[in-house]
Amino acid sequence: MQEILTAVTYPIAWLICSYLFNIESGLAKLLISLTAAVLVYVLIGMMRSQRAGDEEGNS
């Protein structure tokens, strides 16, 4: 699930940069999109590890 959300984040961020922010530079769109995708991946991983830690503490 984490990888699917990351894969979906990339094209969505690319489209937002293209149409909403009117960014013309391909490099800028690439960097912003990749950063957003990596950020989503890391945040989901942090949430999962925190949830696993909470479940261990409650047991």
ABEGO torsion letter per residue (X at the ends): XAAAAAAAAAAAAAAAAAAAAGBABAAAAAAAAAAAAAAAAAAAAAAAAAAAAAAAAAX
